Amino acid sequence: MLHVLLVRYTAPLDDVTPHVPGHVAYLERRHADGTFLLSGQTVPDDLGGVILAVGSREHVEKTAAEDPFAVAGVAAYEIVTVDPGRLNDELRRLLPARFTARPGTGARGAKGLWVEGRAVRPAARCGPSSRGRAGATGLCG
């Protein structure tokens, strides 16, 4: 599954700052192990950050609890799990293999993208030029 992690500061920035080096090291570890696909600061930066993560909900919850910000009580996580229904081709190329492999094949299936054993419809099929097909096939519903 995919998860959007909203990291919100719960303390003044002066209290958050001492924990930044540990938080950065935590992010680097989780990017290296493939759990985090994206992480970044919100704009404005006093709100916190956003992380796109992969894996089971349980794994992501445990991972979030290990963040030095959370351990120190200077930030709280909100985790939103996303069950992708459509996917842009550019994003498909960036996702780990487990999100593009057809069950039992270890490779992308001939009929499109598979996310953890489930077919996902490509976003490209849902444009204005496919309106006639979409109604008949249900691809854009």
Rosetta blueprint (number, residue, H / E / L):
1 M L
2 L E
3 H E
4 V E
5 L E
6 L E
7 V E
8 R E
9 Y E
10 T L
11 A L
12 P L
13 L H
14 D H
15 D H
16 V H
17 T H
18 P H
19 H H
20 V H
21 P H
22 G H
23 H H
24 V H
25 A H
26 Y H
27 L H
28 E H
29 R H
30 R H
31 H H
32 A H
33 D L
34 G L
35 T L
36 F E
37 L E
38 L E
39 S E
40 G E
41 Q E
42 T L
43 V L
44 P L
45 D L
46 D L
47 L L
48 G E
49 G E
50 V E
51 I E
52 L E
53 A E
54 V E
55 G L
56 S L
57 R H
58 E H
59 H H
60 V H
61 E H
62 K H
63 T H
64 A H
65 A H
66 E L
67 D L
68 P H
69 F H
70 A H
71 V H
72 A H
73 G L
74 V L
75 A E
76 A E
77 Y E
78 E E
79 I E
80 V E
81 T E
82 V E
83 D L
84 P L
85 G L
86 R E
87 L E
88 N L
89 D H
90 E H
91 L H
92 R H
93 R H
94 L H
95 L L
96 P L
97 A H
98 R H
99 F H
100 T L
101 A L
102 R L
103 P L
104 G L
105 T L
106 G L
107 A L
108 R L
109 G E
110 A L
111 K L
112 G E
113 L E
114 W E
115 V E
116 E L
117 G L
118 R E
119 A E
120 V E
121 R E
122 P E
123 A H
124 A H
125 R H
126 C H
127 G L
128 P H
129 S H
130 S H
131 R H
132 G H
133 R H
134 A H
135 G H
136 A H
137 T H
138 G L
139 L L
140 C L
141 G L
